[in-house]
Amino acid sequence: MTGSAKPAKAIIVGGGIGGLVAALCLHRAGVAVEVYEAAREVRPLGVGINLQPHSVRILHELGLEHELAATAIETAELIYVNKFGQHIWQEPRGRGAGYVVPQYSIHRGELQMILYRAALAELPEGSVRTGQVLADFGEDAQGVHARFVDRDSGAEVATARGDFLVAADGIHSTVRRRFYPDEGEPKFSGRILWRATTETTPFLTGRSMVWAGHDNQKFVCYPISEPARRQSRSLVNWIAELRVPLDSTPPRTDWNRRVEKSVFRAPFESWDFGWLSVPKLIDGAEAVYEFPMVDRDPLPRWTHGRVTLLGDAAHPMYPVGSNGASQAILDARELADQLAAQTSIDAALASYEAARRPATGAVVLANRKGGPDRVLQLAEERAPNGFANIEDVIPRAELESIAQSYKQTAGFDRDTVNRSAAAK
Ligand SMILES: Cc1cc2nc3c(=O)[nH]c(=O)nc-3n(C[C@H](O)[C@H](O)[C@H](O)COP(=O)(O)OP(=O)(O)OC[C@H]3O[C@@H](n4cnc5c(N)ncnc54)[C@H](O)[C@@H]3O)c2cc1C
């Protein structure tokens, strides 16, 4: 492959949220794509995630507006409360906050299925291959090559050639490990997350997101199903979080690790706020999944020759600002935009990294400091027994500044999103 960025062929490793959006965006930019996904079949795994307006705009431009609206909850408001359920901060979200596009809360697996169906419909047949695990890759004068093995037998099932390789293979990225062999396991924060969904009657607006507690004990919940809402029900995604000693052995970073509720339920027994009962939500769940709160340090470099990283492979982050999936989607779009704009693949990969690596590194670090959830810990430290008036505890200007500065760091403040939507 010579210097031209077009026409080009990409090998994408990983058919998760980042890999599939990358495939759709690159295809539209005139790049041929082959996606190799380790899972034998794409199934709706995971629980809820959020899509901030900057990433929703990208999904709308991919033609997914109607499917998202029919599937996801258009988030109306975000509310932070202390461990007694007293309101610390409340703000409208998405279109209610003046954005021209919504914020969505959605089941991760359903989003993946929406993207997978779009990829099957739009890409040439055979472009998305499942059950194929990246085993090895390299680069020569002709471009990049990769070898894939069967997930179960380990037998070689495919070799691929392309002009560049995009590693969207998640938090345990094989490609990242090759470039950073001494990095080891993801970094444990000393907190464990228990994730589940519970079908129940709606709370508050039926489209509200609630963050309760403080750094040592937190509970987050929000509805994620528009079909349930239409039947006056709520499918509520929730995450219970507890701090454990930092030197204790964290559980495996496995998104599908199921555990009993008794492991974490007791400390939440008294968290019945009247308008929301945490113990009832926990009791109503069928299956609970355990995941340690982990991330990785921002990297000095994503692109090595014609191989680059994207999404969680590049920047796994704590789930405190509801941004993990959105940042992967932003990466995908930036990569495609750069390939369309630049005259060589090398220049496009360099510009992609220059745009996205510092930006996502800043989000990883902001999340380590608590991101917008910082208000919870501030309220706990300043008023551990609760308060009559939050303004006596945290002045409004301070609350506003925490919320606004996080949005700017993560690139989804209203003016930025609306300006870029108008520019398209
Ligand atoms: C099964 C699953 C459930 C999840 N559930 C949640 C959740 O409930 N809440 C939440 O906040 N986040 C969840 N996540 C993570 C979330 O999807 C990501 O943080 C975010 O969307 C960024 O997406 P990504 O595409 O970079 O990574 P991911 O969505 O993790 O996708 C990575 C993909 O790469 C594939 N892959 C990995 N290694 C290889 C290999 N060697 N060869 C080929 N393919 C490979 C994986 O099977 C996966 O499909 C989950 C991820 C997975 C894989």
The ligand as a Gaussian input file, in Angstrom:
#p B3LYP/6-31G(d) Opt

LIG

0 1
 C      -19.859000      -9.010000      27.159000
 C      -19.642000      -7.580000      27.566000
 C      -20.528000      -6.994000      28.475000
 C      -20.326000      -5.680000      28.888000
 N      -21.210000      -5.126000      29.774000
 C      -21.053000      -3.848000      30.161000
 C      -21.963000      -3.258000      31.062000
 O      -22.916000      -3.886000      31.503000
 N      -21.761000      -1.972000      31.462000
 C      -20.692000      -1.253000      30.983000
 O      -20.531000      -0.087000      31.349000
 N      -19.824000      -1.783000      30.085000
 C      -19.966000      -3.054000      29.676000
 N      -19.077000      -3.596000      28.784000
 C      -17.966000      -2.747000      28.290000
 C      -18.444000      -1.711000      27.291000
 O      -19.065000      -2.339000      26.206000
 C      -17.251000      -0.914000      26.850000
 O      -16.687000      -0.275000      27.994000
 C      -17.530000       0.205000      25.857000
 O      -18.722000       0.032000      25.179000
 C      -16.383000       0.349000      24.852000
 O      -16.526000      -0.680000      23.877000
 P      -15.354000      -1.455000      23.166000
 O      -15.888000      -1.859000      21.845000
 O      -14.095000      -0.694000      23.200000
 O      -15.121000      -2.727000      24.080000
 P      -16.085000      -3.994000      24.292000
 O      -17.498000      -3.601000      24.225000
 O      -15.567000      -4.660000      25.496000
 O      -15.810000      -4.904000      23.010000
 C      -14.594000      -5.609000      22.765000
 C      -14.903000      -6.752000      21.819000
 O      -13.683000      -7.358000      21.375000
 C      -13.838000      -8.766000      21.400000
 N      -12.490000      -9.351000      21.551000
 C      -11.720000      -9.341000      22.655000
 N      -10.555000      -9.961000      22.388000
 C      -10.594000     -10.363000      21.095000
 C       -9.682000     -11.056000      20.249000
 N       -8.452000     -11.445000      20.660000
 N      -10.042000     -11.325000      18.959000
 C      -11.265000     -10.923000      18.499000
 N      -12.169000     -10.264000      19.275000
 C      -11.824000      -9.976000      20.547000
 C      -14.763000      -9.011000      22.592000
 O      -15.415000     -10.269000      22.496000
 C      -15.736000      -7.842000      22.487000
 O      -16.850000      -8.126000      21.687000
 C      -19.228000      -4.919000      28.373000
 C      -18.339000      -5.497000      27.456000
 C      -18.537000      -6.821000      27.050000
 C      -17.570000      -7.439000      26.050000

